């Protein structure tokens, strides 16, 4: 076989070029699809957090100390309840209980049914949300009146946080991309008068 003739032979070069272009094209398409999925997941998490805080603002508090605080012990009926009346302030609730911080949770302070309603509302947006991903915080800022006949004596600022979420790449997994750790999502509202 003539070596010079073999070197000049152009047959098959189109197939090699096509294969190289297809690989780059497929990686690009998979990247677009994966990053679009990541943006969709990010948006769902943000929407779920907003829906969760809205639910927490209109239902009875998940923290029993917020629900049962008797402002009449501190001030006369109709007067604002002092911020120091709520202990702990803020009250942080997770699936395990409520307390001053996530490290000091007391299961007795948690109303599991109220907490479950918040989680259920969030799961309507993203079914992958677990109770362990949700934190509800009640912070008394001086709103509310002692002796409220239709609900709790305080109207706390409620913050719902969605934590410990991650996004797993599917299309680009073969490139060794690690899971994307998503930041905590937060939303806050003031509790509505007459919660319960």
N, C-alpha and C positions, 0 to 999 in steps of 0.2 A: 504494500500500500504506500502510496506517495504521501509523505508527511506534509508537504506544502499544500497539496490538494485538500487534505483533511483539515488543516488550519483555516483555509479559506472557505470551507463548507459552511454555509449560513443556515442550513436546514435545522429546524428545532429552536432557533433563537427566539422566535416569536412566542413559542410555548413557555420558555423560561422567563421572558419578560412579562408575559401575562400572569404567570404564577406569582411573581414578585409583586406585581401591582394588585392582584386579588388579595394577597395576604395583608398588605398595607391598607387596602380598602376595607376589608373585614374588621381589622383592628379598629379603624376609625368608626365604622358603623357600631360595633359593639361598645366602643367608648361613649358615643353619643347616647345610645340606649341606656347604658348603665348610669351615666351622669344625669340623664332625664329621670330615671327611676329614683336616684338619690334626691333630686330636687322635689319630686313628688312625695317621697317619704318625709322629707324635711317639712314640706307644707302641711302634710297630714298631721305631723306631730304638733306643729304650731296651732293648727285648727282644733285639734283634740284638747290642747291645753286651754284654749279660750273657751271651748264648750264645757270643760271641766270646772273652770272657775265660775262660769255662769250658773251651772247646776249647783255648785257649792253655795252660791250667793242666795239662791231661792229656796233651798231645802233647809231642814234643821241642821245645825252644826254637827260635824262628826266628833267634835271635842265636847264631852259632857260638861266640863267646867265652864265652857262658853254658854252652853244651853241653860245650865242651872244657876248661873251667877245671880244672886239676889242683891240688886243694887240698893234696896231699902236698908240693908245692913250698914251702909256707908253714908247715904244721903236721904233726904226726904223724897217722897213720891214726886215724880216729874222733874227732878233735878238730874243734871248729867252725872253719870257714874265716873268716879275718878279712875284714871288709867291704872293706878296701883291696885285696884280691886281685882283685876284678873291676874291670877298666879297659876302657872307661869305666863308671862307676856313677852314674847309671843308663845302661843301653844302650837307645837308642830305635831302633825298627825301623819302616820304612815300605816301600812297594813298591820304592823305589830302593836301599835298603840299610839298614845299621845304623850308629850312631855315638853320640857324646855328645849331640848335638842334631840336630834335623831339618836344620840347615844343614851338618852335617859327616858326611853319610852315606857309608859305604864299601860298595859292592856285594859285596865279598868277605866281609863279616861276616854277610851275610843268607843264610839257608837258604830259598830261594824256595818249596820244596815245603811246608815247615812254615808259612810265612806264608800261602800259598795255602789251606791247610786251615782256618786261622782265618777268612780272608775267605769261604771257601765256607760255613762254618757260619753266618756272619752273613747271607750272601745267602739262606740257607734261610728267613730271616724277612723280608728285604727285598731282592728281586732288583735293586733300583736301587743297591745299595751297590757301589762300585767299589774296587779295591785302593788307589787314591789317597786314598780316604776313611778308610782304616784306619791307625792307629798303634798299635804294641805296644811297651810299655816294660817292661824287666826291671830291677828295683832289688834289689840284694843288701842284706839287712838283718841278716845274721848267721845265717840259718837254713841248715842243711845240715851235713854232716860230710865231712871229707877222706877220700878213698878209697872213696866210695860205690860198691859193686859193681853196683848196678842202675840207675844214672842219674847225672845231673850231681852234682857235689860241693856245689852250692848249690841252695837252694830259694828263688828270688827272689819278691818280690811282683810280680805281673804286673798291669799296667794296660793295658786296651784302650780306645782312644779312637776314636770315630766323629766325623769332622770334616767341615767344608765341605758340610753338607747344607742344602737349602732346600726350601721348600714353595711350589709355584705354585698360586695360586687359579685355578679354572676358571669356576665359576658367577658369581663377582663380578669377573672379569677386565675386564668392560666398564666397571666403575667406576674402573679404573686402579689397583687395589691392586697394590703391588709384591710380589715374591716374599718370603716370610717366611724370613729367615735363622734357621736353627735353631742353638742353641748346641751346643758339643761335648758328646757323651755319653761318660761314663767309667764303667768298672766295674773293680774290682780284686779279685784273689784271690791267695793264696799258691800257688806251684807245688806239685804233689803229689809226694811222695817217689817216686822211681823213674820219673820222667818219661822217656818215650822210647818 
